[in-house]
Amino acid sequence: MNTDLLPSPGADALRRPGPGQPANPGRGRFASQHRRRLLRADALTVAAWGSLAASVALWLADGGMTGISTLGAGITALGIVAGLAGMDLVLLMLLLAARIPLIDGAVGHDRALEFHRKLGKPSLYLLLAHGVLIAIGYGMAEGLDPVSEAVALWVLVPDMWLAFVSMALFIAVVVTSLVAVRRRFPYEFWYVVHLLTYAAVLTALPHQFSVGALFAPGTWQRWYWLAICIATGAALLYYRVMQPVLATFRHQLTVERVTAVAPGVVNIEMSGLNLNTLAGAGGRFFIWRFLAPGLWWHPHPFSLSAEPLAVDRNGRGRLRITVRNLGKGSAQLSRLKRGTKVAVEGPYGLFSSAARSKDHVVMIGAGIGITPLRALLETTPFEPGKATVLLRGHSDQELYLGDEILELCRARGATLFHLTGSRDPGSRESWLPASEQRAGYSLTDYAPEVAGADIYVCGPARWAENVLDAARSAGVREDQLHYERFDW
Amino acid sequence: MRIRAAVSAALASAGILLVGWQSGVHVADTRSAVAAASTGNETAGTSAGTGSSDTSGPASSGTSGSSGAAGSSGSAGSSGAAGSSAAAGSAAKAGGTYDGDIVQTRFGTVQVQVTVKAGAITDVTALKLTDAEGRSMQISNYAAPILRSEVLQAQSAEVQTVGGATVTSNAYLTSLQAALDAANL
């Protein structure tokens, strides 16, 4: 019984229920953790919608409805509400991308970014509507056409030219993030344009407080708006800037050695301090910056491929990532020198025991996506016989770290399958090799308990979608599926 | 989105909107009451201000009498009288009250009246302030005293606009400048 519990350092989920004593014997060890996480996700959903409602309520509470006496006033009112809601969505987007543990730990880093992207267009439309409706509404009040009114606003009203600049920046940011446009430019271009979001928000702020009548000095609305703007800025500053700097200084990571695993794939081992506090119970996904000439500015997102090995009581120890040559950035990593300092951001995501909801677990990985599963397999709690590992690759050589995974499966009593070979070129839905597919195998043949298990999937996006579809048709509920994309 | 999240988000949002709307109705009621009261005060202040200047000259004392009798609607009449007093005085630095231009803004019209005594601005009174929306009225009531004290200190229309009340401030100062021009200040 004890072989199934190799407590990972600081893993909350492991310690709380206690070895062999499920908190809720009838419901399984992870039931209460799961319930808490869902409750947190729901609370965040309510908070997000609530903030949107609050932005409109600000205006209503100011007697906004009673001021609508003419058509022009009505259009102006609509414009004001659109601006309030649009700005609220922009703040929500910033928070979703701020890598706040409360949010990432509830829905996962990739889901948070998915929501972030979904809000992009609606917020832009609201801001555009804000500008157009205000120009029309004010124009009607003054007997001007909207264009002259816009020009008058630009020229005559202080801070309004900044708002026009902000609008242009928002348009640029959203347009470059559209999938069709984004593909045409290198990642770095998109990234730099996306940084302009901060400029867009900052230039949008002055006119809200100086021209926006709702936020005139002395009103509680002004305080509320200031508070949410400052809170968002503080969260960004802390989680995107402070936390990475603090983590880098706390852990003092340096490259120990780089060893080849397979052609084009290397293990990078790093040593550092306080590694017992590095990952905790959360995800195992970090953003690494190797502080070497020509490399330091390039962030590399990789998951741990082995749990931190803290060798002494001070947490001095080693950890490891496994990297495949995907681009020219990754290629340089194979030539890293020993002693190179490493800056680290993270951990991010929810691809860990923190996402568990069931006693059974099924891990399915393909290619380089196998390596994060190895770290998970090392620590996530399961009783012998209640775990299944499926590794997918074109050949045995592509089952990276396959021998380590075999050892872990033996030691912990997990069932391991190797699925090698090309897939059937005619079938776009299959995640299995062609031979297995022809033989009529499906997910339930490998893991009969799949419907009542947590499914962890890591691999190329198209393949992973197929696996998730297969799991869904085998009766797996959405909240049992754990898949994180790291290819942003 | 899960059902629990959807339902509670909908309820919470509806609740927040309802509270906002309710307090909005409440604010609108009190505001119109406050506005009515403050308009009354302003009228009283105007007549008092003109009353104090009536010791300086007989012409303006007549003005003050008419304004006091007719109430707030009479202030238009008094402005005509004040204008005539300016024309009658025609001295470079005559005392009395002078009305500024009526300035149109998207929030309503603005007009101020300036009281001059011995070449100095002794008082500025707002005859009309932006009131297109309930909000503008509140802003006007907030911004006008600040502008007045700034103008009295600077003795000119060259003062900073009030944050959050830019449109009102600009109109106020434009109207004031016209009044000062009329007073040959």
HADDOCK unambig.tbl for C-alpha pairs under 7 A between the chains (distance, minus, plus):
assign (segid A and resid 42 and name CA) (segid B and resid 5 and name CA) 4.70 0.50 0.50
assign (segid A and resid 45 and name CA) (segid B and resid 5 and name CA) 6.32 0.50 0.50
assign (segid A and resid 45 and name CA) (segid B and resid 9 and name CA) 6.73 0.50 0.50
assign (segid A and resid 46 and name CA) (segid B and resid 5 and name CA) 6.42 0.50 0.50
assign (segid A and resid 46 and name CA) (segid B and resid 8 and name CA) 6.42 0.50 0.50
assign (segid A and resid 46 and name CA) (segid B and resid 9 and name CA) 4.22 0.50 0.50
assign (segid A and resid 46 and name CA) (segid B and resid 12 and name CA) 6.99 0.50 0.50
assign (segid A and resid 49 and name CA) (segid B and resid 9 and name CA) 5.93 0.50 0.50
assign (segid A and resid 49 and name CA) (segid B and resid 13 and name CA) 6.32 0.50 0.50
assign (segid A and resid 50 and name CA) (segid B and resid 9 and name CA) 6.70 0.50 0.50
assign (segid A and resid 50 and name CA) (segid B and resid 12 and name CA) 6.06 0.50 0.50
assign (segid A and resid 50 and name CA) (segid B and resid 13 and name CA) 4.93 0.50 0.50
assign (segid A and resid 53 and name CA) (segid B and resid 13 and name CA) 5.09 0.50 0.50
assign (segid A and resid 53 and name CA) (segid B and resid 16 and name CA) 6.25 0.50 0.50
assign (segid A and resid 53 and name CA) (segid B and resid 17 and name CA) 5.97 0.50 0.50
assign (segid A and resid 54 and name CA) (segid B and resid 16 and name CA) 6.05 0.50 0.50
assign (segid A and resid 54 and name CA) (segid B and resid 17 and name CA) 6.77 0.50 0.50
assign (segid A and resid 57 and name CA) (segid B and resid 16 and name CA) 6.48 0.50 0.50
assign (segid A and resid 57 and name CA) (segid B and resid 17 and name CA) 4.97 0.50 0.50
assign (segid A and resid 57 and name CA) (segid B and resid 20 and name CA) 4.38 0.50 0.50
assign (segid A and resid 57 and name CA) (segid B and resid 21 and name CA) 6.62 0.50 0.50
assign (segid A and resid 58 and name CA) (segid B and resid 20 and name CA) 6.42 0.50 0.50
assign (segid A and resid 60 and name CA) (segid B and resid 20 and name CA) 5.20 0.50 0.50
assign (segid A and resid 60 and name CA) (segid B and resid 21 and name CA) 4.86 0.50 0.50
assign (segid A and resid 60 and name CA) (segid B and resid 24 and name CA) 5.23 0.50 0.50
assign (segid A and resid 61 and name CA) (segid B and resid 20 and name CA) 4.25 0.50 0.50
assign (segid A and resid 61 and name CA) (segid B and resid 21 and name CA) 5.43 0.50 0.50
assign (segid A and resid 61 and name CA) (segid B and resid 22 and name CA) 6.99 0.50 0.50
assign (segid A and resid 61 and name CA) (segid B and resid 23 and name CA) 4.99 0.50 0.50
assign (segid A and resid 61 and name CA) (segid B and resid 24 and name CA) 3.59 0.50 0.50
assign (segid A and resid 62 and name CA) (segid B and resid 24 and name CA) 5.02 0.50 0.50
assign (segid A and resid 62 and name CA) (segid B and resid 27 and name CA) 6.45 0.50 0.50
assign (segid A and resid 63 and name CA) (segid B and resid 24 and name CA) 3.90 0.50 0.50
assign (segid A and resid 63 and name CA) (segid B and resid 25 and name CA) 5.73 0.50 0.50
assign (segid A and resid 63 and name CA) (segid B and resid 27 and name CA) 5.93 0.50 0.50
assign (segid A and resid 63 and name CA) (segid B and resid 28 and name CA) 5.14 0.50 0.50
assign (segid A and resid 64 and name CA) (segid B and resid 24 and name CA) 6.89 0.50 0.50
assign (segid A and resid 66 and name CA) (segid B and resid 28 and name CA) 6.83 0.50 0.50
assign (segid A and resid 67 and name CA) (segid B and resid 133 and name CA) 4.99 0.50 0.50
assign (segid A and resid 67 and name CA) (segid B and resid 134 and name CA) 5.88 0.50 0.50
assign (segid A and resid 138 and name CA) (segid B and resid 106 and name CA) 5.98 0.50 0.50
assign (segid A and resid 141 and name CA) (segid B and resid 106 and name CA) 5.42 0.50 0.50
assign (segid A and resid 142 and name CA) (segid B and resid 105 and name CA) 6.91 0.50 0.50
assign (segid A and resid 142 and name CA) (segid B and resid 106 and name CA) 5.50 0.50 0.50
assign (segid A and resid 209 and name CA) (segid B and resid 164 and name CA) 6.39 0.50 0.50
assign (segid A and resid 210 and name CA) (segid B and resid 163 and name CA) 5.42 0.50 0.50
assign (segid A and resid 210 and name CA) (segid B and resid 164 and name CA) 4.17 0.50 0.50
assign (segid A and resid 211 and name CA) (segid B and resid 164 and name CA) 5.44 0.50 0.50
assign (segid A and resid 211 and name CA) (segid B and resid 165 and name CA) 6.88 0.50 0.50
assign (segid A and resid 211 and name CA) (segid B and resid 166 and name CA) 6.59 0.50 0.50
assign (segid A and resid 212 and name CA) (segid B and resid 164 and name CA) 6.75 0.50 0.50
assign (segid A and resid 213 and name CA) (segid B and resid 135 and name CA) 6.83 0.50 0.50
assign (segid A and resid 213 and name CA) (segid B and resid 164 and name CA) 6.23 0.50 0.50
assign (segid A and resid 216 and name CA) (segid B and resid 164 and name CA) 4.77 0.50 0.50
assign (segid A and resid 217 and name CA) (segid B and resid 164 and name CA) 6.54 0.50 0.50
